[in-house]
Amino acid sequence: MSNLDSLKELTSAVDSIKKELKKVIIGQDKVITEILIALFADGHILLEGVPGLAKTLMISSLAKVLNLKFSRIQFTPDLMPSDITGTDILATDNSGKRAFNYIKGPVFSNIILADEINRTPPKTQAAMLQAMQEKQVSAGNETFDLEPPFLVLATQNPIEQEGTYPLPEAQLDRFMFKISISYPTHEEEIEIVKSTTFGQSKQIESILSAEQIIEIQKSIRQIPVSEHVLEYAVKLVRSTRPTEDTIPESVKKWISWGAGPRASQYLVLAAKTKAAIEGRLTPSEDDVKEVALIVLRHRILISFAAQAEGLTPETVIGKLINEV
């Protein structure tokens, strides 16, 4: 199958995936689209929202629709790194010889739900770093490859809640998107209650295979991008850095720390994928603008001056998009 053929099938496949997910997920259309962009761009997602908004159901249902292996890891204060990656166990074979066997942990799946990742200390959070960045797990003297596609969707409670640990900056940067899940509308909540308290649960069908997803990911990498779109994406990211000349003076006082080069890469990749999902063969500056918030919101640190004025990373990014 050629790259063009893969991309032609992508729009109809995404429509079919959304149709299946709507059997069990009410609303959250924008969130589902953003998750699919990250999946086809081969990135990871940090989901933030209060408990009870069907994050687990959404992600497990996505794994069923895509016919992928799914693991859920509940992050707790006493979770150990080996509970994620696996551990060596001393075993005895039929001849009586004893040796260590490596038992793979739940990270050896295609879609990982890292539930409440900020409820575990940084040492355990860091156990996900190698898996997310290198798609590998090291144990003792061996290194094991993770089977593609590999997508981590980590949920976290708002950081103000008791018993949470801020994610290390190095780990935050591994997430392509940070997506906030909001409460459903009044009408959506009525529909949720109806669908979950009457009748039987609906069955969802598989749409794509792992091989097809990998082919789509490769095809998206081949999509051409205009020089002015690349220039815009890089300029937008560089404008988040207070030491840069490109940052507007009106915004400079609000940012203490800006986004690194990985943000530029993710902006372009996300814009490519968004264009492909919508049936277009190349992204525009508008595509970059539309994904800028979810790419940048967890990569900038606002200043005390911004906090004193009641600003958030989201409002600062909005001002940057208007200025650049």
Secondary structure, 3 states (H helix, E strand, C coil): CCHHHHHHHHHHHHHHHHHHHCCCCCCCHHHHHHHHHHHHCCCEEEEECCCCCCHHHHHHHHHHHCCCCEEEEECCCCCCCHHHHEEEEEEECCCCCEEEEEEECCCCCCEEEEECHHHCCHHHHHHHHHHHHHCEEEECCEEEECCCCCEEEEEECCCCCCCCCCCCHHHHCCEEEEEECCCCCHHHHHHHHHHHHCCCCCCCCCCCCHHHHHHHHHHHHCCCCCHHHHHHHHHHHHCCCCCCCCCCHHHHCCEEECCCHHHHHHHHHHHHHHHHHCCCCCCCHHHHHHHHHHHHCCCCEECHHHHHCCCCHHHHHHHHHHHC
